[in-house]
Amino acid sequence: MKIGLYFGSFNPIHVGHLIIASHVLNHCELDRIWFVVSPQNPLKESVSLLNENHRFHLVQLAIENEPKFKASNIEFSLARPSYTIDTLTYLTEKHPEHTFSVIMGSDSYQNISKWKNYKQLVDQYSILIYQRPNCPIEGSLNERMQVLDAPLLDISSTYIRNLIRAKKSIRYLVTDEVMSDILANGYYKK
């Protein structure tokens, strides 16, 4: 099976993530997309990061009605900080029946040279890159890379967290199930 791995903090997951995943599934030769919840991105601060198990649960709620999507907490059991190449190596060994591709925004691709063993990553795995505003893809791409014009919403998890702290509505930015869980548990209020 061909699996697209969509890595992220998902702090919280929002409809923008879901739209990108749906677009990639519809326009690339993939059978499934796994949302890989990262406990801690080595290139980002963790100050406002909700507990990883809560973020994983929110992803499960967001995708529960899409059978081709799966929430993955595989990085919770791997060494920290989690590095994409280590996760890919582990998954490739554990699931030799699958072929894995990495889904990333052009903003992440701009920083790929800072990633651990990035040359191995770009040489051994397909990379599906969706354009982000003001983040052009520079440099040469190899035959394993594909640039996508996915529909994008100008929202972010940071924007959603700020709305919650300001006691404003997040309706339509996240699924109803995610919104209910965030509000019921008081996530992101501080």
N, C-alpha and C positions, 0 to 999 in steps of 0.2 A: 504494500500500500504506500502511496505517496503522501507524506505528512508535511504540512507547513507548520513550522514552529514560530509562534508569535510571542516573543519574549517581552516582559515588561513588569514594572512594579504594580501596575493596575491599581493605583492609589487615589481614587477608586477607578474601576472599569467604567467606561461611559459609552454612549452610543457611537461616538467617533471611532472607538476601537472596533465595535461590532460592524460598522459600515465598511471599514477597511478589510476586516476578516471576510465579510460576505463578498466583497468585490474580488478579493484574491481567490477565494474559492470558486467564484463564477468565471474568472478569466484566466486562471492558471490551471495547469494539469495536476491538480491535487485532489486527493480523496477525502482528506480530513485536515482540520486545523486544530492544533493543540495550543491553548493559551498557557504559556509557561510562566507561572508567577515567580518572580525573582525575589528572594528574601532581602537582598541588598545589592543594588547596582554598584559595582566598584568605582564608577565614574560619577556617582551622585551622592549627595549628603542624605542621611536617613532621619533628619530632625523631625519631619512631619509624616513619617512612614507609619501607617497603621500596622498592627500586628499581622504577620504573614498569614496566619491561619484565618483571620477575619477577611483579609484581601482575597484569599483563595475561595472562601465561602461566597463572597460577593461575585466573583467570576462564575462560580457554579450557578448561582441564582440568575445571572445575566444570560447564560447560554443554555439553561436547562431545557428549552424547547427546540433547540437546534441539534439534531442527532449527528451532524457532521462536525460539530465543535466539541472539544473536550478540554476541561480544566486540568492542568498538570501541576503538581507540587513537587516534581522530581528534584528540583534544586534544594528543597528543604533538607534532603538527606545527603547532599553532597558537601564537599569542603567549602568553606566560606572565606572570602567572598566568592560568589559564584561567577564563573567565567563561561561564556558561551561555548568556547571550544571544548572545555571539559565536559559540559553537559551533552554536547553533540557526540563526543567520543563515547561517553557512557551509554547514551541512547542507541548509538550505532552498534555497540557491542551487545547490549541487552536485547535489541530488536533488529536482528540482521534481516528480517523479512520486510522491513520498511526502508524507504528512501526518505531522507530528511532534507528539507529546505528551510532557510531562515527568512523570515519576513521582517523587514525593518524600514523605517522612514529614512528619507535622504539626510535628515539631521544626524541620525545615528551613523549612517554611512560616511558622513564627513569626518567622523571621529574614529573610523574603523582602524586606522593605523595605530591607535593607542590601545587597542584590544590585545589581550594575551594571544600569542600565536596567530595573529590575524592572517598571515600569508597562508598558513595551513587551512584556515577557515575559508578563505576565498578560493583556494585551489581545489579543495575537496568537496565543498557543499554549494548547492545552488542558493543564490541570494536573490530574493524578490524585494525590490526597493520601490516604495511608493513615495512620490514627490511630496515634499512639505513646503509650505510657502516660505520664500526667502532662503531656501536651502538648496541651491543648485547642486547637481551631481557633477563634480569636477574630477578630472583624471580619466584614465581609460578603464573600461569595463572588460571583463573577460567573457567567454561564451557561456559561463555558468550564471551570469548575472542578467536579470531582467528588470527593466524600469517600467513601472506601472503608473498610469494616471488615475489613481483611485479618487473617488469623490471625497473631499475633505470638509470637515466642519472646523471652524476656528474656535474649538473649545479644548480645554485641557483639564487634567485632574487637579492641577493647582487652582484653576478658575473655580472648579466645583467645590474644592475645600474652602476657598475664600467665601463663596456664597453661603456655605453652611455656617461658617464662623460669623457671618453678617446676618444670620437668621433669615436668609432669602431662599426662595424656592429653587430646587434642582430638578423639578419635574421636566420631562422631555430631554434632559441631558443624560440621564441614566434610565435604565428600565424601571418600571414601577416596583418590581420585586427588590431591586437594589436600593431604590429610594426608601422603601418601607423598612428594610433592614438597617440602613444607615440611621434613619430617624429613630427607630425603636431602640437602637443600642447607643445612641448619642455619639456616634463616630464623628471625628473631625471637628468637634465643637471647640477644642482648645487650640 
